Amino acid sequence: QVQLVESGGGLVQPGGSLRLSCVASGFSFDAHNIGWFRRAPGKQREGVSCISSSDRSTHYAASVKGRFTVSRDNAKNTAYVEMDNLKPEDTAVYYCAAERAFYCGENYDYEEQYNYWGRGNQVTVSS
């Protein structure tokens, strides 16, 4: 059974940090790019970042570049996004997704190319 399970979300003050985890099972994690997406209240889901399966190259949305860092541990079938200097506009449900491919391209935020999705984890940035 294929699963992606996000965890690590919660309530944090502006300027704070959180680390989300995405644990995968039921498929070959090391052969899949991992994308991170988010859906803010009243908005469409948007791509946040992607880490490649082959060389761990990364892409970031302009809104999070310099504040978010993605990584992966293939031995643990787990991907991470470290989120620093969080802002209220980062409040959203965060999703991880897996795409069977070698590299994250410029179109990493095209949802249609992802094979598997997690159910999401809430991040709330508020004082």
C-alpha positions in Angstrom: 0.0 0.0 0.0 1.4 3.3 -1.1 1.5 6.0 1.6 3.0 9.4 2.1 2.5 10.8 5.6 3.3 14.3 6.6 4.0 15.4 10.2 5.7 18.2 12.2 3.2 21.0 11.6 1.6 23.1 14.2 1.3 26.6 15.5 4.4 28.8 15.5 5.0 32.5 16.0 6.2 34.8 13.1 9.9 34.4 12.8 9.8 30.9 14.2 10.8 27.6 12.6 9.3 24.2 11.9 10.5 21.1 10.2 8.0 19.0 8.3 8.6 15.3 7.6 7.2 13.1 4.8 7.5 9.4 5.4 7.0 7.2 2.4 6.1 3.5 2.1 4.9 1.1 -0.6 7.0 2.3 -3.5 10.6 2.9 -4.4 11.3 6.2 -2.6 14.8 6.6 -4.0 13.5 6.6 -7.6 11.1 9.5 -7.0 11.4 13.2 -6.8 9.6 14.7 -3.8 7.6 17.8 -4.2 6.2 20.0 -1.5 3.0 22.0 -2.0 0.7 24.1 0.1 -2.8 25.3 0.1 -3.5 28.5 2.0 -7.1 29.4 3.1 -9.1 30.5 0.2 -6.3 29.9 -2.3 -5.3 27.3 -4.8 -2.6 24.7 -4.0 0.8 26.0 -5.0 4.2 24.4 -5.4 6.8 25.2 -2.7 9.8 23.1 -3.5 11.1 19.9 -5.0 14.1 17.7 -4.4 15.4 15.3 -7.1 15.8 11.6 -6.7 19.0 11.4 -8.6 21.3 14.2 -7.4 19.2 15.9 -4.7 19.1 19.1 -6.7 16.4 21.4 -5.6 13.9 24.0 -6.7 12.1 26.6 -4.6 9.2 29.0 -5.1 10.4 32.6 -5.0 8.2 33.2 -1.9 10.2 30.7 0.2 13.6 30.8 -1.3 16.2 31.5 1.3 13.9 30.5 4.2 12.9 26.9 3.3 15.4 24.0 2.8 14.4 20.6 1.5 16.3 17.4 2.1 15.8 13.7 1.9 17.1 10.5 3.6 16.6 7.6 1.3 17.7 5.1 4.0 14.7 6.3 6.0 12.3 6.8 3.1 11.8 10.3 4.4 11.9 13.8 3.0 12.0 17.0 5.0 11.4 20.7 4.6 13.0 23.0 7.2 11.0 26.2 7.3 12.7 29.2 9.0 11.7 32.8 9.5 8.1 31.8 9.0 5.6 34.5 8.1 1.8 34.6 8.6 1.4 34.2 4.8 3.1 30.8 5.1 0.0 29.5 6.9 -1.4 26.6 4.9 -1.9 22.9 4.7 1.4 21.4 3.4 1.5 18.4 1.2 4.3 16.2 0.0 4.0 14.3 -3.3 6.2 11.8 -5.2 7.0 11.8 -8.9 8.8 8.9 -10.6 11.5 10.8 -12.3 15.2 11.7 -12.0 15.2 15.5 -11.8 12.9 18.2 -10.6 12.6 20.7 -13.5 11.3 24.2 -13.8 7.8 22.8 -14.0 8.1 20.9 -10.7 4.9 22.6 -9.5 2.7 20.9 -12.1 0.6 18.7 -9.9 -0.4 16.3 -12.7 3.1 14.8 -12.9 3.0 13.5 -9.4 2.1 9.9 -8.8 1.4 9.9 -5.1 0.2 12.4 -2.5 0.1 12.8 1.2 -3.0 14.0 3.0 -1.5 17.2 4.3 -0.4 18.8 7.5 -1.5 22.1 8.9 1.1 24.9 9.6 -0.2 28.0 11.2 2.0 31.1 11.7 0.4 33.5 14.1 1.2 35.6 17.2 
